[in-house]
Amino acid sequence: MAKRAAEEALEATAGSPASKKARVQDAPDQDQDLPPPPPPVHNGHANGNAPAHVAALAGASAGRQVELGQQDGLEEDDDEDDEPAVASRRAAPDERYSDLYLDTISRKNMDFDFEKLCSVTLSNINVYACLVCGKYFSGRGSKTPAYFHALEVGHHVYINMETKKVYVLPEGYEVKSKSLDDIKVVVDPRFTPGEVKALAGKEEKDAWDLWGKKYTPGFVGMNNIKANDYLNVVVQALAHVAPLRNFFMLEDLASKPQLAQRFSVLVRKIWNPKAFKSHVSPHELIQEVSLRSSKKFLLTQQADPVEFLSWFLNHLHLSLGGSKTKPKSSLIQKIFQGSLRVESQSITARADAGDRLRFEDAAIKSQSTPFMILTLDLPPAPLFQDDAAKNIIPQVPLTTVLQKYNGVTGQEKMNTRLRHRLLHPLPPYLLMHIKRFQPNKFLQSQRNPTIVTFNPRALDVSPYVEPNPQVHPVGEPIVYDLVANITYEGVKVRDDSVEGEAERKVWKCQVKEAGASQQWWEMQDLYVERVNADLLSTKESYVMVWERRKAAGKGKGRAA
């Protein structure tokens, strides 16, 4: 080709060579048998779908930054203080980058059981969780901890802990991918009425966590952060009270106090069949309990499960809109509250003319009082050993300690004689507390090791209820079945000749599967194992939860 003279204009040159793109397009297609060329490459990957390392390099390139900055439809975050100068903030990603950074998500690092507080500012407002490392950060604007975490560390995917929306930072667009639905389920599990109804089926279905460990929903371990095992056993027992469990799994408690909301979330996580790990942590609930109880119940100091159970039920009752004076004004009282008659008689004595001591019969006062927990007193433990020089472990049937409520057996308290009798109607669930600890002048408390023997099925409480033909036919049994049992076990810490043997209190919870399987589980913090029903009464029972069996004419199933 002849060269263009220096004095000629560029446009006047007739033989100006065409561009490389034009020459390639105008060239004849000579290789008809060759395979088609690969798809066009944009920023180092085809069609916007690239491996993690290629996507990372592409995200760092200057070409992609220019391209993202030229897109239309930019939006400001409605919940952050973003500056208008940040032109790269987007409401939606380019189609080629819709799944960018999703391969960096690590589900094994996620733990949504802990309190939703920013790890930098300790704020609980507008908290996001990093789906790569699992840490909490507040906000997603250009001056927020989450934004700086995305720039400095390179973690780009975040989920809002309240709205369950997933965003990519620092770009700021929302990701709408069905592959993230399993994460949203773990953050806040939700159940349909049909799924809750299936929990009362004949057998429990197994599930698997991310590590391939099999677990049974509803029978999972709970993390003992330091000394909160007293709370763990109470929550495990209440999570298997069917009407209470169903209510907190189905009802929307967004307008209720935090105590009810956090207990609802914990119950739903216990029964979640799609969990990432085979245990849960009560951290959020115990933080709220510590706040509401003025630090009476802490995760660093062990407490009595009965004291916590009484406090927790009363505050749940108030959180659900219950009244302090009107009986059975909330679901809590409808499930557990009953009434009993208490007869009191003063014990007086005076000397007669013969200087003989004579007891006078004072008037008997009778009153009806509500109850949530029935307290059962144990007989005194023997002080001496048997002939074989071995300690005696005394035993007493449950029906014997229930004689306190037959209306005949009296108890002396100070200068008053008391008699108790249960009244109709009885609650669907009976809570029984076996009083094992007595105050002692030398020790803080003295434990009674007496074993209470019982049959977990068919406990007839009709002998301890005052007859009322209008409510229940006279002579017919009132049968209850055991659904949960909290036991005590003392573990020796040291043997001191002055203070005696120091023991560490260990609390365990035994719960029963629904249906006809009659399988029992024993849970101690993270340890969960099956247990034989015949061995339940060999432990030192402390709190029992009994469920009333429906009459034969009213249908089969659980208590109403």
Sequence and secondary structure as in RCSB ss.txt:
>XXXX:A:sequence
MAKRAAEEALEATAGSPASKKARVQDAPDQDQDLPPPPPPVHNGHANGNAPAHVAALAGASAGRQVELGQQDGLE
EDDDEDDEPAVASRRAAPDERYSDLYLDTISRKNMDFDFEKLCSVTLSNINVYACLVCGKYFSGRGSKTPAYFHA
LEVGHHVYINMETKKVYVLPEGYEVKSKSLDDIKVVVDPRFTPGEVKALAGKEEKDAWDLWGKKYTPGFVGMNNI
KANDYLNVVVQALAHVAPLRNFFMLEDLASKPQLAQRFSVLVRKIWNPKAFKSHVSPHELIQEVSLRSSKKFLLT
QQADPVEFLSWFLNHLHLSLGGSKTKPKSSLIQKIFQGSLRVESQSITARADAGDRLRFEDAAIKSQSTPFMILT
LDLPPAPLFQDDAAKNIIPQVPLTTVLQKYNGVTGQEKMNTRLRHRLLHPLPPYLLMHIKRFQPNKFLQSQRNPT
IVTFNPRALDVSPYVEPNPQVHPVGEPIVYDLVANITYEGVKVRDDSVEGEAERKVWKCQVKEAGASQQWWEMQD
LYVERVNADLLSTKESYVMVWERRKAAGKGKGRAA
>XXXX:A:secstr
     TTS STT TT    HHHHHHHS    SSS      EETTEETT   HHHHHHHHHSHHHHHHHHT S   
  TTS   TT TT  SS  GGGTTTTGGG  GGG  TTS    TTT   SSEEEETTT  EEE  STTSHHHHHH
HHH   EEEETTT  EEETTTTEEE  GGGHHHHHHHS    HHHHHGGGSSS   EE TTS EEBTTB EE  S
SS HHHHHHHHHHTT HHHHHHHHHS  TTS HHHHHHHHHHHHHT TT SSSEE  HHHHHHHHHHTTTSS SS
S   HHHHHHHHHHHHHHHTT  SSSTT SHHHHHH EEEEEEEEEEEEEE TTS EEEEEEEEEEEEEEESSEE
EE     SS  TTS     EEEHHHHGGGGBSS  EEETTEEEEEEE SS  SEEEEEEE EEE SSSSEEE   
EEE  SS EE GGGB   TTTS TT   EEEEEEEEEEEEEEEEEETTTEEEEEEEEEEEEE STT   EEEEET
TEEEEE GGGGGGSEEEEEEEEE   GGG SSS  
